[in-house]
Structures are given as structure tokens and as C-alpha cells.
Amino acid sequence: MKLLPPNKTLEPTTVGAVSSAIAVHAASRRWLSFLRWASFSAMRISLIFILLSLMVVGCVRRDVKMREQICGSWNGGMITYFPDGSWHFTNGGVVSNITLKWESYGTWDVKDGYLIDTITNSTSENAEKAPVGRVSQFKITFLDAHNLCGTNERGGFSYNR
């Protein structure tokens, strides 16, 4: 029996053809498409995360700007919002020769475009006191250097300076 030298040609042999077919099949676009899907899903999740982060940062910045604009006296000093998060309200009048006076103190904040007031102390003269502990939440509908407007389920308000 005569031994033949190894095949050194570039033509495929039966063994080489089978190996090549398996390699081509393994690397086909269809078989590797899950990698594209996984990469696309990771990109989509990353994009959603980035967009949500930007929205949160945008809301926080908007709330900070609103807090800065709200600080100060409104309606001739009737209500004053202080930078430390406290507020003071005073009002009064005369009805049928009876002098009425209200005064309230509390805390305030802006969250997600809402002005949130909490009454911590209240006094009155010849009038009903504001309930201590009451929390009011108003959607800020307009705010600039001279006007502050808000609404909630009980009504709304409009302050100016």
C-alpha cells in the first residue's frame, strides 16, 4: 500500500467542506441575530435610563428655579415666602364694625411643579383660625417675577408683587 502525501491544495476536501459548512452556518447572520437583539435591547435600556435621568434633572432644576422666584413678599406683604422654607401670612379687615385678623405661619416647598404649604401655627381675632397641620398642594400654573398663580381641587389663587 502506497501512502499518499497530505493534500496541500486550496481545494476543499470532504472533511474540509463539512467543517467549512458548519463554520459558515455558525457565523450566519440568522444564528448570530440574537447578539444584535441583545445589543439593541441594551442600547434601548441605556437610552431610556438617560432620558429619565435628564427628565429628573430637569424637574429638579425647574423646582429650584421656582423656589427662587417664589421667595419674597406677595400681595403687599400679605404673604411672604422665606428662603429657609418658612412662610408668614397675615390678613384682616372690618366687617359690620368688627375687626377681623388672621395670621398663620408654616413651611413651604416646591415639588414637581406643585407649591406645598403646611400650617404650623395660626392665630385669629374675631375669626376662625386656620387649622394647624393642614397641608395645601397647588399646581403652579403661572410664575414670573411679578405673578404667582396656582390651582387645586378647592380653587385657586393669584398673587402679585
KOLMAR-541186 format. One record per residue: z, x, y of N, C-alpha, C, O in turn. Coordinates in steps of 0.05 Angstrom, whole numbers. Each point is the difference from the previous one (the first is absolute). Layout:
BEGIN
> n_Z n_X n_Y ca_Z ca_X ca_Y c_Z c_X c_Y o_Z o_X o_Y
> Z X Y Z X Y Z X Y Z X Y $
...
//
This chain:
BEGIN
> n_Z n_X n_Y ca_Z ca_X ca_Y c_Z c_X c_Y o_Z o_X o_Y
> 0 17 -23 0 -17 23 0 18 25 15 19 2 $
> -32 -27 15 -4 17 24 15 -13 23 -4 -24 6 $
> 20 40 7 14 -11 24 -17 2 24 -14 20 6 $
> 14 -42 9 -16 -1 25 17 8 23 24 -5 0 $
> -35 19 20 15 7 23 8 -25 16 -13 -20 -1 $
> 35 21 15 9 -23 16 -22 -9 20 -15 17 10 $
> 14 -43 -5 -20 -11 18 8 6 29 21 -9 9 $
> -37 25 4 6 7 28 -19 -13 19 -2 9 23 $
> -13 -29 -31 -19 -13 17 15 -20 18 23 -7 -6 $
> -35 -2 27 12 -19 18 -6 -29 -8 9 -19 13 $
> -23 16 -35 -6 -27 -10 25 -11 -14 14 15 -13 $
> -9 -41 16 23 -12 -13 -3 0 -30 -21 -5 -11 $
> 43 10 -3 1 -3 -29 14 -26 -6 8 -14 18 $
> -6 7 -43 13 -25 -7 29 0 9 9 -20 10 $
> 5 42 -15 28 1 8 1 0 31 17 -14 11 $
> -34 29 2 0 2 29 -7 -27 12 11 -8 21 $
> -29 -6 -33 -9 -26 11 23 -20 -1 3 -16 18 $
> 12 16 -40 22 -19 -3 21 7 21 11 -18 13 $
> -4 43 -11 20 8 20 -9 -7 28 16 -9 16 $
> -41 14 -10 -11 -6 26 1 -30 5 7 -8 23 $
> -13 -8 -42 0 -29 3 28 -10 6 4 -17 17 $
> 16 28 -31 28 -8 5 8 9 27 14 -15 15 $
> -21 39 -7 8 10 27 -13 -17 22 13 -6 20 $
> -38 -1 -24 -14 -16 20 13 -28 2 4 -11 22 $
> 2 0 -46 13 -27 0 28 1 13 7 -18 16 $
> 7 39 -21 27 3 11 -1 3 30 18 -10 14 $
> -38 22 -4 -2 5 29 -16 -22 14 -6 3 24 $
> -2 -23 -38 -17 -21 12 16 -14 23 24 -1 0 $
> -39 -10 19 12 -13 23 16 -24 -9 22 -5 11 $
> -31 -8 -31 14 -24 -9 28 7 -11 20 -13 6 $
> -19 34 -23 24 7 -12 20 11 20 24 -4 -3 $
> -33 18 24 17 12 20 5 -19 24 13 8 19 $
> -24 -32 -20 3 -18 22 29 -7 6 6 -7 23 $
> 11 8 -43 28 -6 6 12 20 20 19 -7 15 $
> -29 32 -14 10 19 19 -8 -9 28 16 3 19 $
> -40 -13 -16 -8 -10 26 17 -24 8 9 -1 23 $
> -4 -17 -41 17 -23 6 28 9 7 12 -11 20 $
> -1 30 -35 27 9 6 1 14 27 19 -4 16 $
> -39 19 -9 -2 13 26 -2 -20 22 12 2 21 $
> -29 -23 -26 -4 -21 20 26 -16 4 7 -6 23 $
> 8 1 -44 25 -15 2 21 17 15 14 -11 17 $
> -13 36 -22 18 18 14 -7 0 30 18 0 17 $
> -44 1 -11 -8 0 28 7 -26 13 9 -1 23 $
> -13 -21 -37 6 -27 11 30 -2 5 8 -10 21 $
> 8 19 -39 29 -1 3 8 18 24 17 -8 16 $
> -28 31 -14 6 18 22 -8 -12 27 15 2 19 $
> -38 -15 -19 -10 -13 25 19 -23 8 7 -3 24 $
> 1 -13 -43 18 -22 5 27 11 11 11 -11 19 $
> -1 32 -31 25 12 8 -2 10 29 18 -4 16 $
> -40 18 -10 -4 11 27 -2 -23 20 12 2 22 $
> -27 -23 -28 -3 -23 19 27 -14 4 7 -6 23 $
> 8 2 -44 27 -12 3 18 17 17 16 -10 16 $
> -17 36 -21 17 19 16 -8 -2 29 18 0 18 $
> -43 -1 -12 -9 -2 28 9 -26 13 7 -1 23 $
> -8 -21 -39 9 -26 10 30 1 7 8 -10 21 $
> 8 22 -39 28 2 5 6 16 25 16 -7 17 $
> -30 30 -15 4 17 23 -9 -15 25 14 2 21 $
> -36 -16 -22 -9 -16 23 20 -21 8 5 -4 24 $
> 7 -10 -43 20 -21 6 24 13 12 11 -11 20 $
> -2 33 -31 24 13 11 -5 9 29 17 -4 17 $
> -41 16 -12 -6 9 27 -2 -24 19 9 2 23 $
> -21 -24 -33 -2 -24 17 28 -10 7 5 -8 23 $
> 13 7 -42 27 -9 4 15 18 20 15 -10 17 $
> -19 36 -19 13 19 18 -10 -5 28 15 0 20 $
> -42 -4 -17 -11 -5 27 11 -26 11 6 -1 24 $
> -4 -19 -40 11 -26 9 29 3 9 8 -11 20 $
> 8 26 -35 28 4 7 1 13 28 16 -8 17 $
> -33 28 -12 0 14 26 -7 -20 22 11 1 22 $
> -31 -18 -27 -9 -19 21 21 -22 5 2 -9 23 $
> 13 1 -43 19 -21 3 25 9 15 12 -16 15 $
> -4 41 -18 24 10 14 -2 -6 30 -20 4 13 $
> 43 -14 -2 1 -6 28 9 -29 5 6 -15 -18 $
> -6 8 44 8 -27 8 -24 -19 2 -21 8 9 $
> 26 -33 -17 -21 -20 1 12 -24 15 24 -5 0 $
> -42 -11 11 7 -24 15 22 5 21 21 -14 0 $
> -25 33 16 19 6 22 27 10 -10 20 -5 14 $
> -19 17 -36 25 11 -11 15 -20 -17 22 5 -9 $
> -34 -28 4 13 -20 -17 4 11 -28 21 -5 -12 $
> -40 20 1 3 13 -26 -8 29 3 -21 6 12 $
> 37 12 -24 -6 28 1 1 11 -28 20 -4 -14 $
> -41 18 6 -1 14 -26 5 29 5 -15 13 16 $
> 35 -1 -29 7 28 4 -12 17 -22 -4 -9 -22 $
> -2 35 29 -12 18 -20 17 4 -25 -10 8 -21 $
> 37 -12 23 17 5 -23 -1 -23 -20 15 0 -20 $
> -31 -21 25 -3 -22 -18 19 -23 6 3 -19 -16 $
> 9 19 40 18 -22 8 -14 -17 21 -19 10 13 $
> 28 -34 -8 -11 -17 21 22 -16 13 22 -3 -11 $
> -27 -6 35 19 -17 15 -16 -23 13 -20 5 13 $
> 31 -29 -16 -13 -23 12 20 -15 17 23 -4 -8 $
> -31 -4 31 18 -16 17 -17 -22 14 -23 6 9 $
> 34 -30 -7 -15 -22 13 21 -19 10 23 -1 -10 $
> -30 -15 29 18 -20 11 -14 -19 18 -24 4 7 $
> 38 -24 2 -11 -19 18 21 -21 7 23 1 -9 $
> -31 -20 26 18 -22 8 -14 -26 -8 -23 -5 7 $
> 38 -11 -22 -10 -26 -8 22 -20 7 23 2 -9 $
> -30 -22 25 19 -21 9 26 12 11 22 -7 -8 $
> -25 27 25 23 14 13 17 15 -20 23 7 7 $
> -33 -2 -30 15 16 -20 -15 26 -4 -24 1 -5 $
> 38 21 8 -12 27 -3 0 7 -30 20 -1 -13 $
> -44 7 3 -3 9 -28 -7 29 0 -14 11 17 $
> 25 3 -37 -5 29 -3 0 7 -30 18 -7 -15 $
> -39 23 7 -1 10 -27 -3 30 2 -12 11 19 $
> 24 3 -38 -3 29 -2 1 7 -29 18 -8 -15 $
> -37 24 6 -2 9 -28 -6 29 -1 -14 12 18 $
> 23 1 -39 -6 28 -6 -9 1 -29 6 -17 -17 $
> -22 37 11 -9 3 -28 -16 25 -4 0 19 16 $
> -13 -18 -39 -16 22 -8 -29 -10 -3 -5 -24 -4 $
> -14 43 7 -28 -8 -3 -16 23 -13 9 23 0 $
> -32 -30 -11 -18 19 -12 -27 -13 -2 -3 -24 3 $
> -17 41 -7 -27 -10 -5 -8 10 -28 1 24 -5 $
> -9 -42 -12 -10 6 -27 -25 -15 -6 0 -25 1 $
> -21 39 -8 -26 -13 -7 -9 -19 21 -12 -21 -7 $
> 16 27 33 -10 -17 21 18 -24 7 -7 -17 15 $
> 31 17 -27 20 -22 6 23 12 15 10 21 -6 $
> -1 -36 27 24 6 15 23 -14 -14 0 -24 -3 $
> 20 40 -6 22 -12 -15 26 4 17 8 23 6 $
> 4 -45 2 25 0 16 23 -11 -17 -3 -19 -15 $
> 26 32 17 24 -9 -13 22 -3 21 5 19 15 $
> 8 -42 -13 21 -4 19 26 11 -11 9 -8 -22 $
> 4 27 36 25 11 -9 24 -9 16 23 2 -9 $
> -28 -13 33 22 -10 17 -12 -21 19 -22 3 10 $
> 37 -24 -5 -10 -21 17 23 -13 15 21 -6 -11 $
> -25 0 37 20 -14 16 -15 -22 16 -24 2 5 $
> 39 -22 4 -13 -21 16 22 -13 17 24 1 -6 $
> -33 -14 27 17 -15 18 -12 -27 4 -23 -3 10 $
> 37 -18 -19 -10 -27 2 -26 -5 -15 -15 -18 7 $
> 10 33 -28 -24 -3 -15 5 10 -29 21 13 -6 $
> -39 -21 -12 3 8 -28 -6 30 -3 -20 10 11 $
> 37 4 -26 -5 28 -6 -23 4 -20 -4 -17 -17 $
> -9 39 20 -20 7 -20 15 10 -25 20 14 2 $
> -29 -22 -26 15 7 -24 -2 30 -6 -21 11 -4 $
> 45 1 2 1 29 -7 -10 3 -29 7 -15 -18 $
> -23 36 14 -12 5 -26 -27 -11 -4 -14 7 -20 $
> 5 -25 38 -27 -11 -3 -21 21 3 1 17 19 $
> -21 -17 -36 -22 19 1 -25 -16 7 -6 -20 -13 $
> -8 28 33 -25 -12 8 -23 20 -4 3 23 7 $
> -24 -33 -18 -23 18 -5 -25 -13 13 -7 -23 -6 $
> -5 38 24 -23 -10 15 -24 18 -5 2 24 2 $
> -25 -36 -8 -25 15 -2 -8 6 29 -4 -18 16 $
> 0 44 -10 -8 8 27 -30 -7 2 -17 12 -14 $
> 10 -31 32 -27 -9 3 -15 14 23 -24 2 0 $
> 40 8 19 -12 15 23 21 18 12 23 -8 4 $
> -31 33 2 18 19 12 -15 20 16 -19 13 -10 $
> 26 -11 36 -10 21 17 23 9 18 23 -8 -4 $
> -29 23 24 21 10 18 15 -22 15 22 5 10 $
> -35 -28 -7 12 -22 17 6 -26 -15 13 -17 12 $
> -23 14 -37 3 -25 -14 8 5 -29 -9 18 -13 $
> 27 -35 3 8 0 -28 1 -29 -9 14 -16 11 $
> -30 10 -31 -2 -28 -11 4 1 -30 -9 19 -14 $
> 23 -39 4 5 -1 -29 3 -29 -9 6 -18 16 $
> -10 14 -42 3 -27 -12 15 2 -27 -1 21 -13 $
> 14 -43 6 11 -3 -27 -2 -30 -7 -12 -15 15 $
> 25 7 -37 -2 -27 -9 14 -20 19 -6 -24 0 $
> 24 33 17 15 -17 19 -14 -2 27 8 -16 17 $
> -27 33 -12 -13 0 27 -8 28 8 -8 16 -17 $
> 9 -11 42 -9 26 10 14 7 26 16 -15 11 $
> -23 38 -1 11 9 26 -21 16 14 -20 10 -12 $
> 24 -7 38 -18 16 16 17 13 22 12 -14 17 $
> -10 40 -18 16 15 20 -20 16 18 -22 6 -8 $
> 31 -1 32 -17 17 18 19 18 16 24 -5 2 $
> -36 25 11 15 18 17 -17 9 23 9 15 17 $
//
